[in-house]
Amino acid sequence: MITVGILTVSDSCAQGRRQDAGGPAIREILLTAGYVIGDERIVPDDRDVIARELSRLADEGSHDLVFTTGGTGLGPRDVTPEATAAVCDRLVPGLGELMRAEGLKKTRNAVLSRSLAGIRGPTLVINLPGSPKAVRECLEAILDLLPHAVEMMRGGGH
């Protein structure tokens, strides 16, 4: 069983001015794939707040994976990758590279995503874009790799 936390990063969603669409897209895809959904949170585009929440989700030890959605673009308040890098012990660059490479097959704008992935303690943190369409495309690109990644993080072989 793989347990997942979901962190939506959006000023407007955190303020209740817009409905979260990225988080529910992640939940739907992962439930269909047999994952267990743990905590789901919404935070504003604030580096310190994002870092604190990612640390909490990873450090409590109940999430194998934590997905973020939002804050991966080029906007002045898009700081999710920086917050993720700040709290992770090791980065896993291949996941972001694969998501961008697969996204490039559909739109040239995929190269503008700054999504990354990293490990904090027992948890793999993966940044996804904010749009539900991009969430689906990115998860489709990496979903088959996640069980093996979790197994390796649990001490299993390569």
C-alpha atoms as one frame of an Amber mdcrd trajectory, in Angstrom:
protein
   0.000   0.000   0.000   1.320   3.444  -0.964   0.002   6.469   0.922  -0.009
   9.889  -0.701  -0.301  13.436   0.608  -1.515  16.224  -1.689  -0.536  19.864
  -1.278  -2.221  22.460  -3.483  -0.212  25.669  -3.748  -2.356  28.615  -4.781
  -3.041  32.054  -3.338  -6.539  32.187  -4.813  -7.502  28.676  -3.647  -6.105
  29.332  -0.164  -8.203  32.503   0.019 -11.335  30.713  -1.202 -11.567  32.793
  -4.386 -11.075  29.802  -6.686 -11.909  26.118  -6.499  -8.932  23.755  -6.405
  -8.813  21.619  -9.557  -5.263  20.217  -9.410  -5.616  18.450  -6.060  -8.831
  16.624  -7.024  -7.230  15.558 -10.325  -4.312  14.007  -8.435  -6.703  12.293
  -6.000  -8.838  10.831  -8.793  -5.896   9.433 -10.766  -4.159   7.938  -7.745
  -7.304   6.415  -6.230  -8.021   4.752  -9.568  -4.449   3.391  -9.544  -4.913
   1.905  -6.057  -3.081   4.456  -3.917  -4.324   5.554  -0.495  -4.877   9.284
  -0.044  -3.715  10.737   3.269  -3.613  14.446   4.036  -4.819  17.022   1.529
  -4.000  20.674   2.160  -4.166  24.027   0.398  -1.542  26.693   1.093  -0.714
  30.078  -0.445   2.240  30.709  -2.754   4.591  31.430   0.132   7.963  29.678
   0.195   8.143  29.363   3.990   4.566  28.096   4.310   5.083  25.545   1.527
   8.364  24.361   3.066   6.782  23.993   6.522   3.868  21.976   5.153   6.093
  19.726   3.032   8.306  19.107   6.049   5.293  18.252   8.195   3.837  15.871
   5.604   7.171  14.083   5.153   8.322  14.072   8.757   5.180  12.581  10.238
   6.092   9.382   8.391   2.645   8.434   7.127   3.130   9.479   3.484   5.267
   7.562   1.004   4.676  10.243  -1.613   3.681  13.895  -1.421   2.477  15.607
  -4.578   2.297  19.350  -4.899   0.180  21.033  -7.541   0.763  24.637  -8.557
   3.542  27.160  -8.252   5.890  25.556 -10.787   5.753  28.195 -13.504   7.622
  31.427 -14.138   5.360  33.802 -12.225   6.819  35.965  -9.472   4.977  33.963
  -6.772   5.731  30.521  -8.263   8.114  29.224  -5.580   7.098  25.590  -5.083
  10.331  24.144  -6.553  12.450  26.392  -4.334  10.508  25.366  -1.225  10.795
  21.710  -2.231  14.539  21.911  -2.831  14.996  23.667   0.518  13.435  20.799
   2.511  14.650  17.777   0.547  17.782  15.838   1.431  18.340  14.592  -2.126
  16.871  15.576  -5.479  15.545  13.122  -8.078  15.979  15.145 -11.288  14.890
  12.399 -13.668  11.219  12.664 -12.678  10.971  16.349 -13.581  12.956  15.728
 -16.743  10.644  12.901 -17.792   7.497  14.940 -17.116   8.844  17.818 -19.217
   9.978  15.488 -22.026   6.587  13.794 -22.235   4.778  17.128 -21.951   6.861
  18.502 -24.807   5.196  15.942 -27.085   1.917  17.787 -26.484   2.968  21.421
 -26.024   6.163  23.421 -26.267   5.094  25.222 -23.079   6.048  22.096 -21.096
   9.661  23.263 -21.058   8.586  26.255 -18.971   7.640  24.004 -16.055  10.135
  24.001 -13.200   8.716  20.883 -11.529  11.177  18.846  -9.544  11.217  15.889
  -7.193  13.200  15.136  -4.085  13.452  12.912  -1.047  12.909  14.034   2.522
  13.344  11.232   5.012  11.024   8.379   3.971   9.007  10.503   1.540   9.329
  11.285  -2.155   8.041  14.794  -2.933   6.979  15.494  -6.526   5.958  18.885
  -7.938   3.167  18.920 -10.510   1.746  21.881 -12.419  -1.515  23.480 -11.314
  -3.779  22.754 -14.258  -5.745  19.488 -14.151  -4.779  18.715 -17.759  -1.069
  19.123 -16.995  -1.464  17.122 -13.767  -2.920  14.225 -15.754  -0.195  14.384
 -18.398   2.611  14.531 -15.836   1.222  11.720 -13.698   0.712   9.606 -16.809
   4.420  10.055 -17.576   5.656   8.825 -14.168   2.890   6.718 -12.597   4.404
   3.362 -13.573   7.715   4.319 -11.901   6.287   5.216  -8.509   5.842   1.737
  -6.967   9.475   0.884  -7.737  10.653   4.242  -6.388   8.759   3.700  -3.134
  10.074   0.158  -2.835  13.667   1.389  -3.252  13.107   4.093  -0.640  11.846
   1.397   1.738  15.143  -0.439   1.301  14.217  -2.738  -1.564  16.598  -3.538
  -4.376  17.125  -1.787  -7.664
